[in-house]
């Protein structure tokens, strides 16, 4: 698989895992990363997993009843250095028994990646680029 595909697959794997309610699996993607949340940097998987467990509501089905749609990835790769960046958009859609299907928020991800042992991994994510809020009362 080429590097750009491997990197965008990480973006999509994040969406798949968070939408399935697998916060441990989602956090594992950032095991070696630093993530900007608000004005703070979190390092490694454990603080992210704790954050999601505290702030994201799970329903009896075990999921947050969301779909993270990640679009417009702009991937820039330095193969020789084993480094890459990606800017992308996200849109979160949610539906519950009480909330009709709708967009609840949208924003941007600014990520960096490193390649180790032939595998791309998250190095950093700016998780604070929150642009639009809808009805997040069920999130």
C-alpha positions in Angstrom: 0.0 0.0 0.0 1.3 3.4 -0.8 2.0 5.9 2.0 -0.9 8.3 1.2 -3.4 5.4 1.3 -1.9 4.1 4.6 -2.2 7.6 6.1 -5.8 8.2 5.0 -6.7 4.7 6.2 -5.5 5.8 9.7 -8.0 8.7 9.5 -10.8 6.3 8.5 -9.8 3.7 11.1 -10.2 6.4 13.7 -13.7 7.2 12.6 -14.6 3.5 12.5 -13.3 2.8 16.0 -14.8 5.9 17.7 -18.2 5.3 16.1 -18.2 1.7 17.3 -17.6 2.8 20.9 -14.2 1.2 21.0 -12.4 3.9 22.9 -9.5 1.7 23.8 -8.9 0.8 20.2 -9.3 4.4 19.1 -6.8 5.5 21.8 -4.3 2.8 20.7 -4.0 4.6 17.4 -2.4 7.5 19.3 -0.3 5.4 21.7 2.9 7.1 20.5 1.3 10.5 19.8 0.7 13.9 21.3 -2.8 15.3 21.0 -3.8 18.9 21.5 -7.1 19.1 23.4 -8.0 22.7 24.1 -4.8 24.3 25.3 -3.3 21.1 26.6 -1.2 18.3 25.1 -2.2 14.8 26.0 0.5 12.1 25.4 -0.2 8.4 24.7 -3.4 6.3 24.7 -4.5 6.4 28.4 -5.4 10.1 28.7 -7.4 10.0 25.4 -9.3 6.9 26.4 -10.1 8.5 29.7 -11.3 11.7 28.0 -13.6 9.8 25.6 -15.0 7.6 28.4 -15.8 10.8 30.4 -17.2 12.9 27.7 -18.9 10.7 25.1 -22.2 9.0 25.9 -22.5 5.4 24.9 -26.0 3.9 24.3 -27.3 0.4 25.1 -26.0 -0.7 21.7 -22.5 0.1 23.0 -21.9 2.9 20.5 -22.3 6.7 20.6 -24.8 6.4 17.7 -22.5 8.6 15.6 -20.9 8.6 12.2 -17.7 10.6 11.8 -17.3 11.5 8.2 -13.7 12.5 7.4 -13.2 14.3 4.1 -10.8 16.5 2.1 -7.6 15.0 3.3 -4.6 16.9 2.1 -1.6 14.6 2.6 2.0 15.8 2.3 4.7 13.1 2.6 8.4 13.3 3.0 9.3 9.6 2.3 13.0 10.1 2.9 12.4 11.5 6.4 9.6 9.1 7.2 7.3 12.0 8.1 3.9 13.3 6.8 1.2 15.8 7.5 -2.5 15.8 6.8 -5.2 18.4 7.0 -8.8 17.1 6.8 -12.4 18.0 7.7 -14.7 16.0 9.9 -18.5 16.1 10.2 -20.2 14.1 12.9 -23.7 12.8 12.3 -25.9 11.4 15.1 -29.3 9.8 15.5 -30.8 8.4 18.7 -34.3 7.4 19.7 -34.9 11.0 20.8 -32.7 12.8 18.3 -33.5 12.6 14.5 -30.6 12.0 12.2 -28.6 15.3 11.9 -25.2 16.9 11.8 -24.1 17.7 15.4 -20.7 19.2 14.7 -17.9 19.8 12.2 -14.3 20.8 12.3 -10.8 20.1 11.1 -8.0 17.7 12.0 -4.4 18.7 11.6 -2.3 15.6 12.0 1.3 14.6 11.6 2.6 11.1 11.1 5.8 9.1 11.4 6.8 5.9 9.6 8.5 3.3 11.8 9.4 -0.2 10.6 7.5 0.4 7.4 4.2 1.4 9.2 2.7 4.9 9.4 1.5 6.1 12.9 0.0 9.2 14.3 2.7 11.6 15.8 0.4 14.5 16.6 -3.2 15.6 16.2 -4.7 19.1 16.8 -8.0 18.0 18.3 -9.1 21.6 19.1 -10.1 22.8 15.6 -13.8 22.7 16.4 -15.7 24.9 13.9 -19.4 24.3 14.0 -21.7 23.0 16.7 -25.3 21.7 16.3 -27.4 19.9 18.8 -24.8 18.0 20.9 -27.2 17.2 23.8 -27.2 13.5 22.9 -23.5 13.2 22.5 
